[in-house]
Amino acid sequence: MSSTGNTPDYIRHTYNVTSELKSYTIYQLAEVARNKNLLTDILRIEKFQGKSNASNIKDYLRLRTTNNWSTCEQITGLKNTNKPQVFYGDRRDKETSKRTLLIFLFSEDKQTLFIDIYRGFYPNHNGILQNIINTY
């Protein structure tokens, strides 16, 4: 996961499905690049409930940060791209408010989820974001 050309460096997290319900899917961490886990070992992709100002999203990422899913940290909505299994979102650093780009890539059978974290980087131009998405 090193940078190639103008594409910034990212850390890939690989998750596998452990449980599926109609309103959410739970994933367990299977592998992380460079042993740098920037998320949690368990996470959930859930249907967006409309409880924020977000628009044009159907699903949301929630990290397993407490014993109760309803109080666990919500990170970002999964925004559509021009690629069917690829989504993007962001995560804000609580101290600096700096945004980090997250790219979500689902396997065809949706049993594996790859999350690439471009730590400390978020494109300030839509063309840059599109170029990154086009690499998937």
ZIPE-V967806 format. One record per backbone hydrogen bond with DSSP energy under -0.5 kcal/mol. NH is the residue of the N-H (numbers start at 0). CO is the residue of the C=O. E is the energy in kcal/mol with one decimal. If there is no record, write none. Layout:
BEGIN
nh=NH co=CO e=E
nh=NH co=CO e=E
END
This chain:
BEGIN
nh=3 co=6 e=-0.7
nh=6 co=3 e=-2.2
nh=7 co=5 e=-0.5
nh=9 co=0 e=-0.6
nh=10 co=116 e=-2.0
nh=11 co=9 e=-0.5
nh=12 co=114 e=-2.4
nh=13 co=30 e=-3.3
nh=14 co=112 e=-3.1
nh=15 co=27 e=-2.5
nh=16 co=110 e=-2.3
nh=17 co=25 e=-2.9
nh=18 co=25 e=-1.4
nh=20 co=23 e=-2.9
nh=24 co=44 e=-2.3
nh=25 co=18 e=-3.0
nh=26 co=42 e=-2.9
nh=27 co=15 e=-2.8
nh=28 co=40 e=-3.3
nh=29 co=13 e=-3.5
nh=30 co=13 e=-1.7
nh=32 co=11 e=-2.6
nh=34 co=31 e=-1.2
nh=35 co=32 e=-1.9
nh=36 co=34 e=-0.6
nh=37 co=35 e=-0.8
nh=42 co=26 e=-2.0
nh=43 co=61 e=-2.8
nh=44 co=24 e=-2.5
nh=45 co=43 e=-0.6
nh=45 co=59 e=-2.5
nh=46 co=22 e=-2.7
nh=47 co=57 e=-3.1
nh=57 co=77 e=-0.6
nh=59 co=45 e=-2.6
nh=60 co=75 e=-3.0
nh=61 co=43 e=-2.7
nh=62 co=72 e=-2.7
nh=63 co=41 e=-1.9
nh=64 co=62 e=-1.5
nh=68 co=66 e=-0.5
nh=70 co=67 e=-1.9
nh=71 co=67 e=-0.6
nh=71 co=68 e=-1.1
nh=74 co=60 e=-2.8
nh=75 co=60 e=-0.7
nh=77 co=58 e=-2.5
nh=78 co=76 e=-0.9
nh=78 co=87 e=-3.2
nh=79 co=55 e=-0.7
nh=80 co=85 e=-0.7
nh=85 co=82 e=-1.2
nh=86 co=103 e=-2.5
nh=87 co=78 e=-1.8
nh=88 co=101 e=-2.2
nh=90 co=99 e=-1.8
nh=92 co=97 e=-2.5
nh=96 co=92 e=-2.5
nh=99 co=90 e=-1.8
nh=100 co=117 e=-0.8
nh=100 co=120 e=-2.9
nh=101 co=88 e=-2.5
nh=102 co=115 e=-2.3
nh=103 co=86 e=-2.8
nh=104 co=113 e=-2.9
nh=105 co=84 e=-2.4
nh=106 co=111 e=-2.6
nh=109 co=106 e=-1.8
nh=112 co=14 e=-2.6
nh=113 co=104 e=-3.0
nh=114 co=12 e=-2.8
nh=115 co=102 e=-2.7
nh=115 co=113 e=-0.5
nh=116 co=10 e=-2.2
nh=116 co=114 e=-0.6
nh=117 co=100 e=-2.7
nh=117 co=115 e=-0.6
nh=118 co=116 e=-1.4
nh=120 co=117 e=-2.6
nh=127 co=124 e=-0.6
nh=128 co=124 e=-1.7
nh=129 co=125 e=-2.5
nh=130 co=126 e=-2.1
nh=131 co=127 e=-2.1
nh=132 co=128 e=-2.6
nh=133 co=129 e=-2.3
nh=134 co=130 e=-0.5
nh=134 co=131 e=-1.4
nh=135 co=132 e=-1.8
END
